[in-house]
């Protein structure tokens, strides 16, 4: 009975790790802002990557030509910014 309990426990742990590892993974990028879309709440960097901003970011303060380093999560196929630092 102990062997069966141990196997079931191990399977439960493996299954839960698999569920959590398939979620959003953080990544980062850097470059100059090429385009700001205040209506879509997105910015596009000079490398062509486009990122969605949450409402907590002051999109009016972001201007084309501003150098940024950002962290993002890919959520449902969309790169969503979680942190952003500007350099002038």
Residue frames as qw, qx, qy, qz and C-alpha x, y, z in Angstrom:
[[0.000, 0.884, 0.467, 0.000, 0.00, 0.00, 0.00],
 [0.324, -0.763, 0.097, 0.551, 2.89, 2.37, 0.74],
 [0.397, -0.075, 0.592, 0.698, 4.30, 1.88, -2.75],
 [0.153, 0.650, 0.649, 0.365, 0.98, 2.79, -4.34],
 [0.199, -0.919, -0.255, 0.226, 0.70, 5.90, -2.14],
 [0.421, -0.551, 0.312, 0.649, 4.25, 6.92, -3.03],
 [0.343, 0.198, 0.663, 0.636, 3.65, 6.46, -6.75],
 [0.035, 0.807, 0.559, 0.189, 0.41, 8.45, -6.60],
 [0.305, -0.854, -0.062, 0.417, 2.14, 11.24, -4.67],
 [0.420, -0.305, 0.475, 0.711, 4.95, 11.35, -7.21],
 [0.247, 0.460, 0.681, 0.514, 2.47, 11.51, -10.09],
 [0.101, -0.902, -0.413, 0.068, 0.58, 14.34, -8.39],
 [0.359, -0.713, 0.159, 0.580, 3.79, 16.33, -7.98],
 [0.372, -0.029, 0.618, 0.691, 4.83, 15.80, -11.59],
 [0.136, 0.671, 0.656, 0.319, 1.37, 16.82, -12.82],
 [0.178, -0.923, -0.247, 0.238, 1.35, 20.01, -10.73],
 [0.392, -0.509, 0.349, 0.682, 4.85, 20.99, -11.91],
 [0.316, 0.248, 0.692, 0.600, 3.71, 20.49, -15.50],
 [0.024, 0.833, 0.543, 0.102, 0.69, 22.72, -14.97],
 [0.261, -0.886, -0.038, 0.380, 2.69, 25.55, -13.46],
 [0.447, -0.357, 0.473, 0.671, 5.55, 25.38, -15.93],
 [0.337, 0.443, 0.662, 0.502, 3.22, 25.86, -18.91],
 [0.031, -0.895, -0.363, 0.258, 2.17, 29.32, -17.71],
 [0.309, 0.936, -0.064, 0.159, 3.59, 32.68, -18.70],
 [0.802, -0.172, -0.033, 0.571, 7.37, 32.92, -18.70],
 [0.089, -0.941, 0.019, 0.327, 9.14, 36.21, -18.07],
 [0.723, 0.268, 0.219, 0.599, 11.57, 37.57, -20.62],
 [0.158, -0.787, -0.047, 0.595, 13.19, 40.91, -21.39],
 [0.580, 0.568, 0.330, 0.482, 14.02, 43.16, -24.33],
 [0.257, -0.690, -0.035, 0.676, 15.66, 46.51, -24.94],
 [0.416, 0.338, 0.482, 0.693, 15.85, 49.14, -27.65],
 [0.067, 0.129, 0.030, -0.989, 14.45, 52.47, -28.76],
 [0.412, 0.539, 0.636, -0.369, 10.74, 53.07, -28.94],
 [0.183, 0.074, 0.608, 0.769, 9.81, 53.35, -32.63],
 [0.329, -0.385, -0.469, -0.724, 6.04, 53.76, -32.21],
 [0.105, 0.124, 0.721, -0.674, 3.58, 54.48, -29.40],
 [0.316, -0.364, -0.651, -0.586, -0.10, 53.55, -29.83],
 [0.182, -0.122, 0.541, -0.812, -2.07, 55.19, -26.99],
 [0.726, -0.018, -0.098, -0.680, -5.40, 53.75, -28.20],
 [0.879, 0.068, -0.463, -0.097, -4.13, 50.16, -28.34],
 [0.591, -0.734, 0.319, -0.101, -1.87, 50.66, -25.28],
 [0.936, 0.066, 0.143, 0.313, 1.13, 49.27, -27.19],
 [0.047, -0.854, 0.401, 0.329, 4.68, 50.28, -27.93],
 [0.918, 0.358, 0.033, 0.166, 6.85, 49.01, -30.76],
 [0.511, -0.661, 0.331, 0.439, 10.63, 48.94, -30.42],
 [0.296, 0.736, -0.436, -0.425, 13.10, 49.61, -33.22],
 [0.151, -0.259, 0.942, 0.154, 13.69, 45.84, -33.45],
 [0.438, -0.082, -0.629, -0.637, 10.05, 45.37, -34.54],
 [0.292, -0.283, -0.881, 0.244, 8.76, 43.78, -31.32],
 [0.338, -0.494, -0.156, -0.786, 5.41, 45.12, -30.10],
 [0.269, -0.131, -0.814, 0.498, 4.39, 45.05, -26.44],
 [0.366, -0.691, -0.479, -0.399, 1.07, 45.60, -24.66],
 [0.112, 0.257, -0.496, 0.821, 1.07, 47.98, -21.70],
 [0.261, -0.565, -0.763, 0.173, -1.25, 47.70, -18.73],
 [0.090, -0.881, -0.303, -0.351, -3.19, 50.70, -17.48],
 [0.612, -0.709, -0.077, 0.342, -0.60, 51.31, -14.75],
 [0.570, -0.047, 0.250, 0.781, 1.92, 52.68, -17.28],
 [0.137, 0.795, 0.118, -0.579, 1.83, 56.37, -18.20],
 [0.687, 0.358, 0.492, 0.397, 1.78, 55.91, -21.97],
 [0.203, 0.968, 0.113, 0.100, 1.78, 59.70, -22.49],
 [0.378, -0.821, 0.379, 0.197, 5.29, 59.82, -20.97],
 [0.699, -0.089, 0.605, 0.371, 6.64, 57.34, -23.55],
 [0.377, 0.809, -0.122, -0.434, 7.94, 58.94, -26.74],
 [0.893, 0.408, 0.020, 0.191, 9.51, 57.55, -29.93],
 [0.428, 0.700, -0.376, 0.430, 13.30, 57.58, -29.66],
 [0.505, -0.653, 0.420, -0.378, 13.33, 56.86, -25.92],
 [0.441, 0.296, -0.843, 0.088, 15.64, 53.99, -24.98],
 [0.744, -0.379, 0.183, -0.520, 13.97, 51.36, -22.82],
 [0.209, 0.173, -0.957, 0.102, 14.69, 48.08, -21.09],
 [0.681, -0.185, 0.057, -0.707, 11.56, 46.09, -20.35],
 [0.148, -0.064, 0.977, -0.139, 10.45, 42.82, -18.83],
 [0.626, 0.072, -0.190, -0.753, 7.40, 41.05, -20.18],
 [0.486, 0.026, 0.857, -0.171, 5.27, 37.93, -19.92],
 [0.298, 0.035, -0.674, -0.675, 3.69, 36.26, -22.92],
 [0.366, 0.213, 0.725, -0.543, 0.05, 35.79, -21.99],
 [0.621, 0.538, 0.541, -0.179, -2.29, 34.15, -24.49],
 [0.667, 0.411, 0.362, 0.505, 0.19, 34.93, -27.27],
 [0.110, 0.920, 0.080, 0.367, 0.51, 38.62, -26.37],
 [0.582, 0.077, -0.375, 0.717, 3.70, 40.15, -24.94],
 [0.334, -0.870, -0.270, -0.243, 2.57, 42.13, -21.89],
 [0.311, 0.545, -0.425, 0.652, 5.02, 44.50, -20.18],
 [0.679, -0.567, -0.447, 0.130, 5.53, 43.85, -16.47],
 [0.454, -0.724, 0.003, 0.520, 8.33, 46.39, -15.88],
 [0.557, 0.687, 0.173, 0.433, 9.86, 49.19, -17.94],
 [0.451, -0.656, 0.022, 0.605, 12.87, 51.47, -17.41],
 [0.498, 0.839, 0.134, 0.173, 13.62, 54.43, -19.69],
 [0.600, -0.371, 0.145, 0.694, 17.02, 55.90, -20.52],
 [0.333, 0.924, 0.144, -0.119, 17.61, 59.23, -22.19]]
